[in-house]
Amino acid sequence: MDKSLTHADWSLIQSFLAVAQTGSLSAAARQLDRSQPTLGRQIHALEDELGVSLFDRHARGLKLSDVGAQLLPMAQQMHSAMTSFSLTAAGQAQQLEGTVRITASVFASHHLLPPILAQIRAQEPAIQLELVATDTIENLLYREADIAVRMYRPEQMDLISRYLGDVHLCFCAARTYLDRAGRPTRPEELFDHDLVGFDANEQIITKMRARGWPASRDSFATRCDLQSAYWQLVRAGCGIGFTQIEVAKADPDVEIIPLDVDVQTLPVWLAAPQAMRQTPRIRRVWDLLADGLKASL
């Protein structure tokens, strides 16, 4: 290998990194929003330029060759450097206009953020908003989002974060279910009812057992891990579940069950890359988001 990486186009190295991470041209093409033939040509072009074979082809996809494995850490370092370069440059933009990309959980995106984003649009019509509703963790440092609304404290380095307060949860059920099955007045009476719980997620079971309650997966007659769907199951009358107090109060078909027990709270945090936090449009949306969220907590 007597050719230099310094002559290779960054987009070719980016293609190499994506294929190395995903193990196939098709998956890498989806990640980079390029066509599979284009990505294949870019890999061949980089191999021709370097005079080496970067991947071994096999039936299930592409595997890094020995040379490719040696080059991968350098490609990852270049990716980090380019990301920092982009973040720093973007952070210098001074206009109070443009796009701000916000990520939050699906449930928060449905029930918490829409009225707040509507207020932001009314106050700053030159700023366009993109809401990424996902329960996966978007990487702020890779520009997958500019601001994140998290229900936990962000630990990633090079992020600035701000704690806004706590979301309080409550036991609740559809009025139709409670009219049919009765209203529990003591915590132990919950197990005489149909309960709505999670499926693979054992969070509810773990917290109930910590209180000394004999909870198991079979204690929940209906189970779902996706919180937006979970809430619809509670609203439809599948049994007693829990949600954010303000969400339950806003739903006329749902009744809060006042039990003498402390229910979990969820902390609400904002997070953004340090390099982007001082960009005027992002700083403005950050401040408006913080005001709107604090008012709803």
ABEGO torsion letter per residue (X at the ends): XABBAAABBAAAAAAAAAAAAAGBAAAAAAAAGBBAAAAAAAAAAAAAAAGBBABBBBAAEBBBBAAAAAAAAAAAAAAAAAAAAAAAAAAABABBBEBBBBBBBAAAAAAAAAAAAAAAAAABAABBBBBBBBABBBBAAAGABABBBBABBBABBGBBBBBAEBBBBBBBBBAAAAAAAEBBABAAAAAABBBBBBBABAAAAAAAAAAGBBBBAAABABBBABAAAAAAAAAAGAEBBBBBAAAAAABAABBBBBBBBBBBBBBBBBBBBAAAAABAAAAAAAAAAAAAAAAAX
